[in-house]
Amino acid sequence: MSLSTQDPLRQGDSPVWHHRTPFSRLMLWMGWLACVALFVWCWTLMTERTTWAFVYDAPTAAADLAQRSWPPRWSYMERLWGPLWDTINIATLGTLLGIVMAVPLAFLAASNTTPSRLILRPAALFAIVASRSINSLIWALLLVSILGPGILAGILAIALRSIGFIGKLLYEAIEEIDESQVEAVAATGARPAQVMHYGIVPQVLPAFYGISVFRWDINIRESAILGLVGAGGIGAQLQASLNVLAWPQVLLIILVILGTVVVSEWVSARVRHAII
Protein backbone atom coordinates (compact mmCIF):
# COMPACT_ATOMS: atom_id res chain seq x y z
CA MET A 1 0.00 0.00 0.00
CA SER A 2 1.31 3.41 -0.80
CA LEU A 3 0.43 7.06 -1.20
CA SER A 4 1.53 8.11 -4.65
CA THR A 5 2.83 11.68 -4.61
CA GLN A 6 3.77 11.57 -8.29
CA ASP A 7 0.36 10.57 -9.62
CA PRO A 8 -1.36 13.35 -11.63
CA LEU A 9 -4.78 12.21 -10.35
CA ARG A 10 -5.29 14.24 -7.18
CA GLN A 11 -8.21 15.22 -5.02
CA GLY A 12 -7.53 18.85 -4.20
CA ASP A 13 -4.13 18.96 -2.53
CA SER A 14 -4.26 15.34 -1.21
CA PRO A 15 -2.53 12.48 -3.04
CA VAL A 16 -4.70 9.61 -4.34
CA TRP A 17 -4.35 6.33 -2.45
CA HIS A 18 -3.28 3.27 -4.47
CA HIS A 19 -3.10 -0.30 -3.30
CA ARG A 20 0.28 -0.71 -5.02
CA THR A 21 2.86 1.59 -6.51
CA PRO A 22 3.11 1.72 -10.32
CA PHE A 23 6.35 -0.26 -10.14
CA SER A 24 4.72 -2.94 -7.98
CA ARG A 25 1.81 -3.22 -10.40
CA LEU A 26 4.22 -3.58 -13.31
CA MET A 27 6.18 -6.31 -11.49
CA LEU A 28 2.95 -8.11 -10.64
CA TRP A 29 1.83 -8.15 -14.27
CA MET A 30 5.29 -9.23 -15.38
CA GLY A 31 5.14 -12.08 -12.87
CA TRP A 32 1.76 -13.24 -14.15
CA LEU A 33 3.03 -13.01 -17.73
CA ALA A 34 6.06 -15.11 -16.82
CA CYS A 35 3.81 -17.75 -15.19
CA VAL A 36 1.59 -17.93 -18.28
CA ALA A 37 4.64 -18.21 -20.55
CA LEU A 38 6.06 -20.99 -18.32
CA PHE A 39 2.75 -22.86 -18.40
CA VAL A 40 2.53 -22.63 -22.19
CA TRP A 41 6.12 -23.81 -22.57
CA CYS A 42 5.60 -26.77 -20.19
CA TRP A 43 2.34 -27.70 -21.91
CA THR A 44 4.04 -27.66 -25.31
CA LEU A 45 6.90 -29.76 -23.99
CA MET A 46 4.59 -32.35 -22.43
CA THR A 47 2.22 -32.68 -25.37
CA GLU A 48 4.62 -32.54 -28.32
CA ARG A 49 4.40 -36.35 -28.72
CA THR A 50 0.70 -36.61 -27.95
CA THR A 51 -1.39 -38.30 -30.63
CA TRP A 52 -4.38 -35.99 -30.62
CA ALA A 53 -6.47 -38.37 -32.70
CA PHE A 54 -6.59 -40.71 -29.69
CA VAL A 55 -7.50 -37.80 -27.42
CA TYR A 56 -10.41 -36.79 -29.67
CA ASP A 57 -11.57 -40.43 -29.75
CA ALA A 58 -11.24 -40.84 -25.96
CA PRO A 59 -14.97 -40.33 -25.12
CA THR A 60 -15.98 -43.02 -27.61
CA ALA A 61 -13.30 -45.41 -26.34
CA ALA A 62 -14.31 -44.78 -22.71
CA ALA A 63 -17.97 -45.42 -23.49
CA ASP A 64 -17.06 -48.66 -25.26
CA LEU A 65 -14.93 -49.79 -22.34
CA ALA A 66 -17.69 -49.01 -19.87
CA GLN A 67 -20.17 -50.96 -21.99
CA ARG A 68 -17.88 -54.01 -22.08
CA SER A 69 -17.26 -53.79 -18.32
CA TRP A 70 -20.93 -53.79 -17.33
CA PRO A 71 -22.26 -55.70 -15.49
CA PRO A 72 -19.51 -56.70 -13.04
CA ARG A 73 -18.74 -60.42 -12.90
CA TRP A 74 -20.05 -61.07 -9.40
CA SER A 75 -19.19 -64.79 -9.62
CA TYR A 76 -15.52 -63.77 -9.61
CA MET A 77 -15.90 -62.44 -6.06
CA GLU A 78 -15.12 -65.84 -4.52
CA ARG A 79 -11.58 -65.56 -5.90
CA LEU A 80 -11.05 -62.10 -4.38
CA TRP A 81 -11.55 -62.82 -0.69
CA GLY A 82 -8.06 -64.27 -0.25
CA PRO A 83 -6.22 -61.45 -2.10
CA LEU A 84 -8.36 -58.88 -0.26
CA TRP A 85 -7.35 -60.39 3.08
CA ASP A 86 -3.71 -60.31 1.93
CA THR A 87 -4.09 -56.63 1.08
CA ILE A 88 -5.42 -55.81 4.55
CA ASN A 89 -2.60 -57.82 6.14
CA ILE A 90 0.02 -56.06 4.00
CA ALA A 91 -1.29 -52.67 5.13
CA THR A 92 -1.60 -53.65 8.80
CA LEU A 93 1.71 -55.49 9.21
CA GLY A 94 3.52 -52.89 7.11
CA THR A 95 2.13 -50.11 9.30
CA LEU A 96 3.15 -51.89 12.51
CA LEU A 97 6.65 -52.53 11.20
CA GLY A 98 6.92 -48.92 10.07
CA ILE A 99 5.88 -47.73 13.53
CA VAL A 100 8.54 -49.89 15.20
CA MET A 101 11.23 -48.32 13.03
CA ALA A 102 9.84 -44.78 12.93
CA VAL A 103 9.42 -44.14 16.67
CA PRO A 104 13.15 -44.38 17.57
CA LEU A 105 13.98 -42.27 14.52
CA ALA A 106 11.47 -39.63 15.61
CA PHE A 107 13.05 -39.30 19.06
CA LEU A 108 16.52 -39.13 17.48
CA ALA A 109 15.36 -36.48 15.00
CA ALA A 110 13.57 -34.23 17.52
CA SER A 111 15.87 -31.45 18.64
CA ASN A 112 14.73 -31.66 22.27
CA THR A 113 15.20 -35.44 22.69
CA THR A 114 18.12 -36.38 20.44
CA PRO A 115 21.32 -37.38 22.27
CA SER A 116 23.49 -36.00 19.45
CA ARG A 117 22.63 -32.99 17.30
CA LEU A 118 25.77 -33.31 15.20
CA ILE A 119 25.59 -37.00 14.22
CA LEU A 120 22.45 -38.86 15.24
CA ARG A 121 19.92 -36.11 14.45
CA PRO A 122 21.15 -35.51 10.85
CA ALA A 123 21.29 -39.27 10.28
CA ALA A 124 17.71 -39.71 11.55
CA LEU A 125 16.46 -36.80 9.47
CA PHE A 126 18.15 -38.24 6.41
CA ALA A 127 16.46 -41.62 6.95
CA ILE A 128 13.06 -39.93 7.32
CA VAL A 129 13.55 -37.81 4.20
CA ALA A 130 14.81 -40.81 2.20
CA SER A 131 11.73 -42.83 3.16
CA ARG A 132 9.36 -40.02 2.21
CA SER A 133 11.12 -39.39 -1.10
CA ILE A 134 10.50 -42.87 -2.51
CA ASN A 135 6.95 -43.98 -3.31
CA SER A 136 5.73 -47.32 -2.00
CA LEU A 137 5.34 -48.58 -5.56
CA ILE A 138 9.04 -47.96 -6.20
CA TRP A 139 9.93 -49.63 -2.91
CA ALA A 140 7.85 -52.61 -4.03
CA LEU A 141 9.61 -52.77 -7.40
CA LEU A 142 13.01 -52.82 -5.69
CA LEU A 143 11.98 -55.39 -3.09
CA VAL A 144 10.30 -57.69 -5.60
CA SER A 145 13.54 -57.74 -7.60
CA ILE A 146 15.45 -58.61 -4.41
CA LEU A 147 13.05 -60.91 -2.51
CA GLY A 148 10.91 -62.15 -5.37
CA PRO A 149 7.16 -61.68 -5.78
CA GLY A 150 4.89 -62.10 -2.79
CA ILE A 151 3.34 -60.32 0.15
CA LEU A 152 6.65 -60.04 2.06
CA ALA A 153 7.86 -57.52 -0.50
CA GLY A 154 4.57 -55.64 -0.12
CA ILE A 155 4.80 -55.55 3.69
CA LEU A 156 8.36 -54.22 3.60
CA ALA A 157 7.48 -51.67 0.92
CA ILE A 158 4.63 -50.31 3.03
CA ALA A 159 6.85 -50.28 6.12
CA LEU A 160 9.70 -48.42 4.43
CA ARG A 161 7.29 -45.84 3.05
CA SER A 162 5.55 -45.42 6.43
CA ILE A 163 8.78 -44.62 8.27
CA GLY A 164 9.07 -41.17 6.71
CA PHE A 165 5.41 -40.23 7.23
CA ILE A 166 5.18 -41.37 10.85
CA GLY A 167 8.68 -40.24 11.75
CA LYS A 168 8.26 -36.72 10.42
CA LEU A 169 4.88 -36.01 12.03
CA LEU A 170 5.93 -37.64 15.29
CA TYR A 171 9.21 -35.77 15.69
CA GLU A 172 7.41 -32.50 14.99
CA ALA A 173 4.90 -33.40 17.72
CA ILE A 174 7.78 -34.16 20.10
CA GLU A 175 9.37 -30.78 19.41
CA GLU A 176 6.07 -29.02 20.20
CA ILE A 177 5.58 -30.48 23.69
CA ASP A 178 5.25 -28.28 26.77
CA GLU A 179 8.78 -28.11 28.21
CA SER A 180 7.49 -26.93 31.60
CA GLN A 181 6.05 -30.40 32.25
CA VAL A 182 9.39 -31.98 31.39
CA GLU A 183 11.19 -29.56 33.72
CA ALA A 184 8.74 -30.31 36.51
CA VAL A 185 9.40 -34.05 36.25
CA ALA A 186 13.17 -33.49 36.07
CA ALA A 187 13.04 -31.23 39.12
CA THR A 188 11.85 -34.17 41.25
CA GLY A 189 15.20 -35.88 40.63
CA ALA A 190 13.84 -38.29 38.00
CA ARG A 191 16.29 -40.14 35.79
CA PRO A 192 16.34 -39.43 32.00
CA ALA A 193 14.30 -42.57 31.30
CA GLN A 194 11.70 -41.48 33.86
CA VAL A 195 11.60 -37.97 32.39
CA MET A 196 10.94 -39.52 29.00
CA HIS A 197 8.27 -41.84 30.40
CA TYR A 198 6.39 -39.33 32.54
CA GLY A 199 7.18 -35.98 30.94
CA ILE A 200 7.37 -36.53 27.17
CA VAL A 201 5.55 -39.72 26.18
CA PRO A 202 2.14 -38.76 27.70
CA GLN A 203 2.18 -35.51 25.73
CA VAL A 204 2.86 -37.16 22.35
CA LEU A 205 0.66 -40.26 22.75
CA PRO A 206 -2.52 -38.66 21.31
CA ALA A 207 -0.59 -37.45 18.25
CA PHE A 208 1.07 -40.87 17.93
CA TYR A 209 -2.26 -42.70 17.94
CA GLY A 210 -3.77 -40.34 15.37
CA ILE A 211 -0.72 -40.51 13.08
CA SER A 212 -0.58 -44.32 13.23
CA VAL A 213 -4.25 -44.86 12.44
CA PHE A 214 -4.16 -42.28 9.68
CA ARG A 215 -1.13 -43.97 8.12
CA TRP A 216 -2.86 -47.35 8.27
CA ASP A 217 -5.78 -45.84 6.37
CA ILE A 218 -3.39 -44.54 3.70
CA ASN A 219 -1.60 -47.90 3.53
CA ILE A 220 -4.86 -49.72 2.80
CA ARG A 221 -5.11 -47.68 -0.40
CA GLU A 222 -1.46 -48.07 -1.33
CA SER A 223 -1.32 -51.82 -0.68
CA ALA A 224 -4.24 -52.34 -3.07
CA ILE A 225 -2.03 -51.48 -6.06
CA LEU A 226 1.26 -53.09 -5.01
CA GLY A 227 0.16 -56.32 -6.66
CA LEU A 228 0.56 -54.60 -10.02
CA VAL A 229 4.33 -55.01 -9.59
CA GLY A 230 4.18 -58.46 -7.99
CA ALA A 231 3.95 -57.52 -4.29
CA GLY A 232 0.81 -59.55 -3.61
CA GLY A 233 -2.70 -58.56 -2.62
CA ILE A 234 -5.72 -57.74 -4.71
CA GLY A 235 -3.59 -55.74 -7.11
CA ALA A 236 -2.22 -59.02 -8.48
CA GLN A 237 -5.76 -60.08 -9.42
CA LEU A 238 -6.30 -56.70 -11.05
CA GLN A 239 -3.14 -57.10 -13.11
CA ALA A 240 -4.14 -60.62 -14.17
CA SER A 241 -7.59 -59.43 -15.26
CA LEU A 242 -6.11 -56.50 -17.18
CA ASN A 243 -3.71 -58.81 -18.99
CA VAL A 244 -6.58 -60.90 -20.40
CA LEU A 245 -8.87 -57.88 -20.99
CA ALA A 246 -11.50 -59.30 -18.62
CA TRP A 247 -13.21 -55.96 -18.11
CA PRO A 248 -16.18 -57.23 -16.01
CA GLN A 249 -13.62 -58.67 -13.57
CA VAL A 250 -11.65 -55.43 -13.61
CA LEU A 251 -14.79 -53.46 -12.74
CA LEU A 252 -15.59 -55.82 -9.87
CA ILE A 253 -12.05 -55.50 -8.48
CA ILE A 254 -12.24 -51.70 -8.70
CA LEU A 255 -15.55 -51.74 -6.84
CA VAL A 256 -14.07 -54.01 -4.16
CA ILE A 257 -11.06 -51.70 -3.75
CA LEU A 258 -13.37 -48.69 -3.52
CA GLY A 259 -15.52 -50.41 -0.89
CA THR A 260 -12.44 -51.43 1.11
CA VAL A 261 -11.10 -47.87 1.10
CA VAL A 262 -14.48 -46.48 2.22
CA VAL A 263 -14.67 -48.98 5.08
CA SER A 264 -11.07 -48.30 6.13
CA GLU A 265 -11.79 -44.56 6.12
CA TRP A 266 -14.82 -45.12 8.37
CA VAL A 267 -12.85 -47.39 10.73
CA SER A 268 -9.97 -44.91 10.84
CA ALA A 269 -12.28 -42.01 11.68
CA ARG A 270 -14.05 -43.99 14.41
CA VAL A 271 -10.79 -45.17 15.97
CA ARG A 272 -9.25 -41.68 15.94
CA HIS A 273 -12.42 -40.26 17.52
CA ALA A 274 -12.37 -42.94 20.22
CA ILE A 275 -8.67 -42.66 21.05
CA ILE A 276 -7.83 -38.98 20.73
C-alpha positions as CSV (number, residue, x, y, z in Angstrom):
1,M,0.0,0.0,0.0
2,S,1.3,3.4,-0.8
3,L,0.4,7.1,-1.2
4,S,1.5,8.1,-4.6
5,T,2.8,11.7,-4.6
6,Q,3.8,11.6,-8.3
7,D,0.4,10.6,-9.6
8,P,-1.4,13.3,-11.6
9,L,-4.8,12.2,-10.4
10,R,-5.3,14.2,-7.2
11,Q,-8.2,15.2,-5.0
12,G,-7.5,18.8,-4.2
13,D,-4.1,19.0,-2.5
14,S,-4.3,15.3,-1.2
15,P,-2.5,12.5,-3.0
16,V,-4.7,9.6,-4.3
17,W,-4.4,6.3,-2.4
18,H,-3.3,3.3,-4.5
19,H,-3.1,-0.3,-3.3
20,R,0.3,-0.7,-5.0
21,T,2.9,1.6,-6.5
22,P,3.1,1.7,-10.3
23,F,6.4,-0.3,-10.1
24,S,4.7,-2.9,-8.0
25,R,1.8,-3.2,-10.4
26,L,4.2,-3.6,-13.3
27,M,6.2,-6.3,-11.5
28,L,2.9,-8.1,-10.6
29,W,1.8,-8.1,-14.3
30,M,5.3,-9.2,-15.4
31,G,5.1,-12.1,-12.9
32,W,1.8,-13.2,-14.2
33,L,3.0,-13.0,-17.7
34,A,6.1,-15.1,-16.8
35,C,3.8,-17.7,-15.2
36,V,1.6,-17.9,-18.3
37,A,4.6,-18.2,-20.5
38,L,6.1,-21.0,-18.3
39,F,2.8,-22.9,-18.4
40,V,2.5,-22.6,-22.2
41,W,6.1,-23.8,-22.6
42,C,5.6,-26.8,-20.2
43,W,2.3,-27.7,-21.9
44,T,4.0,-27.7,-25.3
45,L,6.9,-29.8,-24.0
46,M,4.6,-32.3,-22.4
47,T,2.2,-32.7,-25.4
48,E,4.6,-32.5,-28.3
49,R,4.4,-36.3,-28.7
50,T,0.7,-36.6,-28.0
51,T,-1.4,-38.3,-30.6
52,W,-4.4,-36.0,-30.6
53,A,-6.5,-38.4,-32.7
54,F,-6.6,-40.7,-29.7
55,V,-7.5,-37.8,-27.4
56,Y,-10.4,-36.8,-29.7
57,D,-11.6,-40.4,-29.8
58,A,-11.2,-40.8,-26.0
59,P,-15.0,-40.3,-25.1
60,T,-16.0,-43.0,-27.6
61,A,-13.3,-45.4,-26.3
62,A,-14.3,-44.8,-22.7
63,A,-18.0,-45.4,-23.5
64,D,-17.1,-48.7,-25.3
65,L,-14.9,-49.8,-22.3
66,A,-17.7,-49.0,-19.9
67,Q,-20.2,-51.0,-22.0
68,R,-17.9,-54.0,-22.1
69,S,-17.3,-53.8,-18.3
70,W,-20.9,-53.8,-17.3
71,P,-22.3,-55.7,-15.5
72,P,-19.5,-56.7,-13.0
73,R,-18.7,-60.4,-12.9
74,W,-20.0,-61.1,-9.4
75,S,-19.2,-64.8,-9.6
76,Y,-15.5,-63.8,-9.6
77,M,-15.9,-62.4,-6.1
78,E,-15.1,-65.8,-4.5
79,R,-11.6,-65.6,-5.9
80,L,-11.1,-62.1,-4.4
81,W,-11.6,-62.8,-0.7
82,G,-8.1,-64.3,-0.3
83,P,-6.2,-61.5,-2.1
84,L,-8.4,-58.9,-0.3
85,W,-7.4,-60.4,3.1
86,D,-3.7,-60.3,1.9
87,T,-4.1,-56.6,1.1
88,I,-5.4,-55.8,4.6
89,N,-2.6,-57.8,6.1
90,I,0.0,-56.1,4.0
91,A,-1.3,-52.7,5.1
92,T,-1.6,-53.7,8.8
93,L,1.7,-55.5,9.2
94,G,3.5,-52.9,7.1
95,T,2.1,-50.1,9.3
96,L,3.1,-51.9,12.5
97,L,6.7,-52.5,11.2
98,G,6.9,-48.9,10.1
99,I,5.9,-47.7,13.5
100,V,8.5,-49.9,15.2
101,M,11.2,-48.3,13.0
102,A,9.8,-44.8,12.9
103,V,9.4,-44.1,16.7
104,P,13.1,-44.4,17.6
105,L,14.0,-42.3,14.5
106,A,11.5,-39.6,15.6
107,F,13.0,-39.3,19.1
108,L,16.5,-39.1,17.5
109,A,15.4,-36.5,15.0
110,A,13.6,-34.2,17.5
111,S,15.9,-31.5,18.6
112,N,14.7,-31.7,22.3
113,T,15.2,-35.4,22.7
114,T,18.1,-36.4,20.4
115,P,21.3,-37.4,22.3
116,S,23.5,-36.0,19.5
117,R,22.6,-33.0,17.3
118,L,25.8,-33.3,15.2
119,I,25.6,-37.0,14.2
120,L,22.4,-38.9,15.2
121,R,19.9,-36.1,14.4
122,P,21.2,-35.5,10.9
123,A,21.3,-39.3,10.3
124,A,17.7,-39.7,11.5
125,L,16.5,-36.8,9.5
126,F,18.1,-38.2,6.4
127,A,16.5,-41.6,7.0
128,I,13.1,-39.9,7.3
129,V,13.5,-37.8,4.2
130,A,14.8,-40.8,2.2
131,S,11.7,-42.8,3.2
132,R,9.4,-40.0,2.2
133,S,11.1,-39.4,-1.1
134,I,10.5,-42.9,-2.5
135,N,7.0,-44.0,-3.3
136,S,5.7,-47.3,-2.0
137,L,5.3,-48.6,-5.6
138,I,9.0,-48.0,-6.2
139,W,9.9,-49.6,-2.9
140,A,7.8,-52.6,-4.0
141,L,9.6,-52.8,-7.4
142,L,13.0,-52.8,-5.7
143,L,12.0,-55.4,-3.1
144,V,10.3,-57.7,-5.6
145,S,13.5,-57.7,-7.6
146,I,15.4,-58.6,-4.4
147,L,13.1,-60.9,-2.5
148,G,10.9,-62.2,-5.4
149,P,7.2,-61.7,-5.8
150,G,4.9,-62.1,-2.8
151,I,3.3,-60.3,0.1
152,L,6.7,-60.0,2.1
153,A,7.9,-57.5,-0.5
154,G,4.6,-55.6,-0.1
155,I,4.8,-55.6,3.7
156,L,8.4,-54.2,3.6
157,A,7.5,-51.7,0.9
158,I,4.6,-50.3,3.0
159,A,6.9,-50.3,6.1
160,L,9.7,-48.4,4.4
161,R,7.3,-45.8,3.1
162,S,5.6,-45.4,6.4
163,I,8.8,-44.6,8.3
164,G,9.1,-41.2,6.7
165,F,5.4,-40.2,7.2
166,I,5.2,-41.4,10.8
167,G,8.7,-40.2,11.7
168,K,8.3,-36.7,10.4
169,L,4.9,-36.0,12.0
170,L,5.9,-37.6,15.3
171,Y,9.2,-35.8,15.7
172,E,7.4,-32.5,15.0
173,A,4.9,-33.4,17.7
174,I,7.8,-34.2,20.1
175,E,9.4,-30.8,19.4
176,E,6.1,-29.0,20.2
177,I,5.6,-30.5,23.7
178,D,5.2,-28.3,26.8
179,E,8.8,-28.1,28.2
180,S,7.5,-26.9,31.6
181,Q,6.1,-30.4,32.2
182,V,9.4,-32.0,31.4
183,E,11.2,-29.6,33.7
184,A,8.7,-30.3,36.5
185,V,9.4,-34.0,36.3
186,A,13.2,-33.5,36.1
187,A,13.0,-31.2,39.1
188,T,11.9,-34.2,41.2
189,G,15.2,-35.9,40.6
190,A,13.8,-38.3,38.0
191,R,16.3,-40.1,35.8
192,P,16.3,-39.4,32.0
193,A,14.3,-42.6,31.3
194,Q,11.7,-41.5,33.9
195,V,11.6,-38.0,32.4
196,M,10.9,-39.5,29.0
197,H,8.3,-41.8,30.4
198,Y,6.4,-39.3,32.5
199,G,7.2,-36.0,30.9
200,I,7.4,-36.5,27.2
201,V,5.5,-39.7,26.2
202,P,2.1,-38.8,27.7
203,Q,2.2,-35.5,25.7
204,V,2.9,-37.2,22.4
205,L,0.7,-40.3,22.7
206,P,-2.5,-38.7,21.3
207,A,-0.6,-37.5,18.2
208,F,1.1,-40.9,17.9
209,Y,-2.3,-42.7,17.9
210,G,-3.8,-40.3,15.4
211,I,-0.7,-40.5,13.1
212,S,-0.6,-44.3,13.2
213,V,-4.3,-44.9,12.4
214,F,-4.2,-42.3,9.7
215,R,-1.1,-44.0,8.1
216,W,-2.9,-47.4,8.3
217,D,-5.8,-45.8,6.4
218,I,-3.4,-44.5,3.7
219,N,-1.6,-47.9,3.5
220,I,-4.9,-49.7,2.8
221,R,-5.1,-47.7,-0.4
222,E,-1.5,-48.1,-1.3
223,S,-1.3,-51.8,-0.7
224,A,-4.2,-52.3,-3.1
225,I,-2.0,-51.5,-6.1
226,L,1.3,-53.1,-5.0
227,G,0.2,-56.3,-6.7
228,L,0.6,-54.6,-10.0
229,V,4.3,-55.0,-9.6
230,G,4.2,-58.5,-8.0
231,A,3.9,-57.5,-4.3
232,G,0.8,-59.5,-3.6
233,G,-2.7,-58.6,-2.6
234,I,-5.7,-57.7,-4.7
235,G,-3.6,-55.7,-7.1
236,A,-2.2,-59.0,-8.5
237,Q,-5.8,-60.1,-9.4
238,L,-6.3,-56.7,-11.0
239,Q,-3.1,-57.1,-13.1
240,A,-4.1,-60.6,-14.2
241,S,-7.6,-59.4,-15.3
242,L,-6.1,-56.5,-17.2
243,N,-3.7,-58.8,-19.0
244,V,-6.6,-60.9,-20.4
245,L,-8.9,-57.9,-21.0
246,A,-11.5,-59.3,-18.6
247,W,-13.2,-56.0,-18.1
248,P,-16.2,-57.2,-16.0
249,Q,-13.6,-58.7,-13.6
250,V,-11.6,-55.4,-13.6
251,L,-14.8,-53.5,-12.7
252,L,-15.6,-55.8,-9.9
253,I,-12.1,-55.5,-8.5
254,I,-12.2,-51.7,-8.7
255,L,-15.6,-51.7,-6.8
256,V,-14.1,-54.0,-4.2
257,I,-11.1,-51.7,-3.7
258,L,-13.4,-48.7,-3.5
259,G,-15.5,-50.4,-0.9
260,T,-12.4,-51.4,1.1
261,V,-11.1,-47.9,1.1
262,V,-14.5,-46.5,2.2
263,V,-14.7,-49.0,5.1
264,S,-11.1,-48.3,6.1
265,E,-11.8,-44.6,6.1
266,W,-14.8,-45.1,8.4
267,V,-12.9,-47.4,10.7
268,S,-10.0,-44.9,10.8
269,A,-12.3,-42.0,11.7
270,R,-14.1,-44.0,14.4
271,V,-10.8,-45.2,16.0
272,R,-9.3,-41.7,15.9
273,H,-12.4,-40.3,17.5
274,A,-12.4,-42.9,20.2
275,I,-8.7,-42.7,21.1
276,I,-7.8,-39.0,20.7
